[in-house]
Amino acid sequence: MGGYKVTVRKALTIAGSDSGGGAGIQADLKTFQELEVYGMSALTAVTAQNTLGVQGVYPMEAPAIIEQMRSIDADLKPDALKTGMLFSSEIIVAVANHIAECHWQNVVVDPVMIAKGGASLLQQEAIAALKEHLLPLATVVTPNIPEAEVLSGVKIETMENRKEAAKILHGLGASYVLIKGGHAREGEQMIDLLFDGGQFVEFTSQKVNTVNTHGTGCTYSAAITAELAKGQSVHKSIGVAKEFIQAAIEDDLHIGAGHGPTNHWAYKRRGALQTK
């Protein structure tokens, strides 16, 4: 067959497995596929998990994680990558060092700390390692408000608090800081705040009244990663990711008895319907 060669963009997720399929590498790979980038994974932990909560966390040994990353670097260098659940300081340091050694670009850090059901997914001593070793490599860091509070030490109750926290996280080395607004109490609008070291930009969407938001952070950061892999700017990548996650939340799947997953095919389906 003839024709032209299509450049395939590749995205890597370094994260944990969610047996329920709503978060972790499962959510990331679904998102990469829907946004038409080739998805790869380096597994950091296996969780026994469903919409009701996390029943168990079984971390990988650091050498096993690094071997996965080496294998990818040798043959399938990513155009962008994201980190999710890294669990321990040992894993964080090993992953950060290898990202730096490989000179991988377009690094999205989703500082996963607590699951929707309340289970801790990051050991306490790992927080210092994340701040010291991983944030300086981040093109974008995407904490929610509780995560931003832990990382910055700022109690966030107002938008001014959020701006203060964003400045602190930028000072730790992240090029862009995106503090998500899903946990904010004020108003019907959900505002995600982006800081690039100079300017603040707000990305706004309508709040959706649902408990089915399992995996939203993973999916949002994965969508940003996919767009960065395509060569889009940070602002454009976040704009697309915002639309992707909004569609995923609004077009609810209604499965599971607890915090149900988002709908990863909603964004593409909406696009297909609009072109008919």
C-alpha positions in Angstrom: 0.0 0.0 0.0 1.2 3.5 -0.8 0.6 6.7 1.0 2.4 9.1 3.3 4.0 8.3 6.6 2.2 9.6 9.7 4.3 10.8 12.6 3.2 8.8 15.6 3.5 10.8 18.9 4.3 8.7 22.0 3.3 9.4 25.6 4.5 7.5 28.7 2.8 7.1 32.1 4.8 6.2 35.2 2.1 5.3 37.7 0.2 2.7 39.6 -2.4 0.2 38.3 -6.0 0.6 39.3 -7.7 -2.8 39.1 -11.1 -1.0 38.8 -9.9 0.7 35.6 -11.0 4.3 36.6 -7.6 5.8 37.6 -3.9 5.1 37.3 -2.3 3.7 34.2 -5.7 2.4 33.0 -7.1 5.9 32.9 -3.9 7.3 31.4 -3.7 4.8 28.6 -7.4 5.2 27.7 -6.9 9.0 27.6 -3.8 8.7 25.4 -5.7 6.4 23.0 -8.7 8.8 22.8 -6.4 11.7 22.0 -4.6 9.7 19.4 -1.1 9.3 20.9 0.7 6.0 21.4 0.5 5.1 25.1 3.3 3.4 27.1 3.6 2.6 30.8 6.1 2.0 33.5 4.2 0.4 36.4 5.1 1.6 40.0 2.6 -0.3 42.0 -0.4 -2.6 41.8 -3.5 -1.6 43.7 -6.6 -3.7 44.6 -9.2 -1.0 44.0 -12.7 -0.3 43.0 -15.2 2.5 43.2 -15.7 1.9 46.9 -12.0 2.4 47.8 -8.5 1.0 47.9 -8.2 -2.5 49.4 -4.5 -2.9 49.0 -1.3 -1.2 47.6 1.6 -3.4 46.4 4.6 -1.2 45.3 7.1 -2.4 42.7 10.8 -2.5 43.6 12.6 0.6 42.3 15.0 -1.4 40.0 12.0 -3.0 38.3 10.5 0.5 37.6 13.8 1.8 36.2 14.2 -1.3 34.0 10.8 -0.5 32.4 11.9 3.1 31.8 15.3 2.0 30.3 13.5 -0.4 28.0 11.2 2.4 26.8 14.1 4.9 26.3 16.1 2.4 24.3 13.4 1.9 21.6 10.4 4.2 22.1 11.5 7.5 23.5 8.4 9.4 24.7 7.5 12.8 23.3 5.9 13.6 26.7 5.4 11.7 30.0 3.5 12.0 33.2 4.0 10.7 36.7 1.2 9.5 38.9 1.3 7.4 42.1 5.0 6.9 43.0 4.3 5.8 46.6 7.8 6.1 48.3 10.8 8.4 48.5 13.0 5.6 47.0 10.8 5.3 43.9 10.5 9.1 43.5 14.3 9.6 43.6 15.0 6.7 41.3 12.3 7.9 38.8 13.4 11.5 38.9 17.1 10.6 38.4 16.2 8.5 35.4 14.0 11.1 33.8 17.0 13.5 34.1 19.5 11.0 32.7 17.3 10.3 29.7 16.8 14.1 29.1 13.0 13.4 28.6 11.0 16.6 28.0 7.4 17.6 28.6 7.1 16.2 32.1 3.7 16.4 33.7 3.8 15.7 37.5 0.4 14.6 39.0 1.3 14.5 42.7 -1.1 11.7 43.6 -1.4 11.5 47.4 -4.9 10.3 48.4 -7.5 8.2 46.6 -11.1 9.3 46.4 -12.0 6.9 49.2 -9.4 8.5 51.5 -6.6 5.9 51.3 -3.1 7.4 51.4 -1.2 6.6 48.1 2.0 8.5 49.0 4.1 7.8 52.1 4.8 10.8 54.3 8.6 10.9 53.8 8.0 10.8 50.0 6.6 14.3 50.0 10.0 15.9 50.7 11.5 13.8 47.9 8.8 14.8 45.5 9.5 18.5 46.2 13.3 18.2 46.0 13.8 15.7 43.1 10.7 15.7 40.9 9.2 19.2 40.9 12.4 20.7 39.4 11.9 18.5 36.4 8.2 19.3 35.9 7.0 21.2 32.9 3.6 21.2 34.6 2.6 20.1 38.1 -1.1 19.5 38.6 -2.1 19.4 42.3 -5.6 19.6 43.5 -6.2 22.0 46.5 -5.4 19.5 49.3 -2.2 18.4 47.4 -1.2 22.0 46.9 -1.7 22.7 50.6 0.6 19.8 51.5 3.3 20.7 49.0 3.3 24.5 49.7 2.4 24.6 53.4 -0.3 27.2 52.6 -3.9 26.7 53.9 -6.0 27.4 50.8 -9.4 29.0 51.4 -9.4 31.8 48.8 -8.0 32.4 45.3 -5.3 34.6 46.8 -4.2 31.6 48.9 -4.1 29.6 45.7 -1.9 32.2 44.1 0.4 32.2 47.0 0.7 28.4 46.9 1.3 28.5 43.1 4.2 30.9 43.6 5.8 28.6 46.2 5.5 25.5 43.9 6.9 27.5 41.0 9.8 28.5 43.2 10.5 24.8 43.8 11.3 24.4 40.1 8.1 23.6 38.2 7.9 25.6 35.0 4.0 25.8 35.2 1.8 25.2 38.2 -1.8 24.2 37.6 -3.8 24.2 40.9 -7.1 22.5 40.1 -10.3 23.9 41.6 -12.5 20.7 42.1 -12.2 20.9 45.9 -13.0 24.7 46.1 -16.3 25.5 47.9 -17.1 28.8 46.3 -19.5 29.3 43.4 -20.9 27.2 40.6 -17.8 27.6 38.4 -14.8 25.3 38.7 -11.6 27.4 38.3 -8.3 25.8 37.6 -5.4 28.3 38.2 -2.3 28.3 36.0 0.9 30.1 37.0 3.9 30.4 34.7 6.1 32.5 37.0 4.8 35.7 35.7 1.1 35.5 34.9 -2.0 33.8 36.3 -4.5 32.3 33.8 -7.8 30.8 34.8 -9.5 27.9 33.1 -13.2 27.8 34.0 -15.9 25.2 33.7 -19.3 24.5 35.1 -19.4 22.3 38.3 -21.1 19.0 37.8 -23.1 17.6 40.7 -21.9 14.0 40.8 -19.9 11.6 43.0 -18.6 9.8 39.9 -15.2 11.6 39.6 -12.9 8.7 40.3 -9.7 9.2 38.2 -10.4 12.8 37.2 -6.9 13.9 38.2 -5.2 11.1 36.4 -7.3 11.6 33.3 -6.8 15.4 33.3 -3.0 15.2 33.6 -2.9 12.4 31.0 -4.8 14.6 28.5 -2.3 17.5 29.1 0.5 15.0 28.5 -1.1 13.7 25.2 -1.4 17.2 23.9 2.2 18.1 24.9 3.3 15.0 23.0 1.7 16.4 19.9 3.7 19.6 20.2 1.0 21.8 21.6 1.8 24.6 24.0 1.1 24.3 27.7 -1.9 26.6 27.5 -3.4 24.9 24.5 -2.8 21.5 26.1 -4.6 22.5 29.3 -7.5 23.9 27.2 -8.0 20.6 25.4 -7.6 18.6 28.6 -10.2 20.8 30.3 -12.7 20.0 27.6 -11.8 16.3 27.7 -12.3 16.0 31.5 -15.5 18.1 31.4 -17.0 15.8 28.9 -15.8 12.7 30.8 -17.5 13.9 34.0 -20.7 15.2 32.3 -21.4 12.1 30.3 -21.6 9.8 33.3 -21.1 6.0 33.0 -23.1 5.3 36.2 -21.1 2.1 37.1 -20.0 1.0 40.6 -21.5 1.6 44.0 -19.1 4.3 45.1 -17.1 7.0 43.4 -17.6 5.9 39.8 -15.2 6.5 36.9 -15.3 9.1 34.3 -16.2 8.5 30.7 -13.1 8.4 28.6 -14.8 8.2 25.2 -17.1 11.1 25.8 -14.8 13.8 24.3 -14.3 11.9 21.0 -17.9 10.9 20.8 -19.0 14.6 21.2 -16.6 15.5 18.4 -17.9 12.9 16.1 -21.5 14.0 16.7 -20.6 17.6 16.0 -19.1 16.7 12.6 -22.2 14.7 11.5 
